[in-house]
Amino acid sequence: MTETSCTPPPEVPVLCYPNSGSSLIAWVLHALGVNMGSSLKQGQRINPKGLFEDESFSNILGKIWFRLQCTAENREGRPG
């Protein structure tokens, strides 16, 4: 017996350090059919195919990193 549902599948957030491959992981999941969100970030010069990251989740994550003062420099042990 097959069940059908009107509710969309849950969105899957990818939580990584900035610039650590989160777009690649999100792209692979998206290519496999995983729901990555409804408002994906558009492509940019450095990443023209898109970031496969939900805009609202990315904004929340940016605020968290800012509050933790987590930058690429201090996550590698250098002063930020």
Rosetta blueprint (number, residue, H / E / L):
1 M L
2 T L
3 E L
4 T L
5 S L
6 C L
7 T L
8 P L
9 P L
10 P L
11 E L
12 V L
13 P L
14 V L
15 L L
16 C L
17 Y L
18 P L
19 N L
20 S L
21 G L
22 S H
23 S H
24 L H
25 I H
26 A H
27 W H
28 V H
29 L H
30 H H
31 A H
32 L L
33 G L
34 V L
35 N L
36 M L
37 G L
38 S L
39 S L
40 L E
41 K L
42 Q L
43 G L
44 Q E
45 R L
46 I L
47 N E
48 P L
49 K L
50 G L
51 L L
52 F L
53 E L
54 D E
55 E H
56 S H
57 F H
58 S H
59 N H
60 I H
61 L H
62 G H
63 K H
64 I H
65 W H
66 F H
67 R H
68 L H
69 Q L
70 C L
71 T L
72 A H
73 E H
74 N H
75 R H
76 E L
77 G L
78 R L
79 P L
80 G L
